Amino acid sequence: MPIYEYQCGDCGERFEYLVRGEDKPECPACGGRKLDKQISAASTHIATARGPGCPARDFGACGESRCPPGGCGGIG
């Protein structure tokens, strides 16, 4: 389920929306459906031994939503 960024063509509001199946997003500010999908930078999560990361990285797959599918698997 990808998260997309949109900008409303009616009021200019920018927001993120988690797309599930055939969902049709609408603007949370005005309810408009005239939306432009925005280009956004991809994000990744990598745990390291020296920096912050997955709190359960030493115990295998942690199940944190911010980790890749299957968890971090002890990366780092």
Buried (B, 14 or more C-beta within 10 A) or exposed (E): EEEBBBBBEEEEBEBEBEEEEEEEBBBEEEEBEEBEEEEEEEEEEEBEEEEEBBEBBEEEBBEBEEBBEEBBBBBB
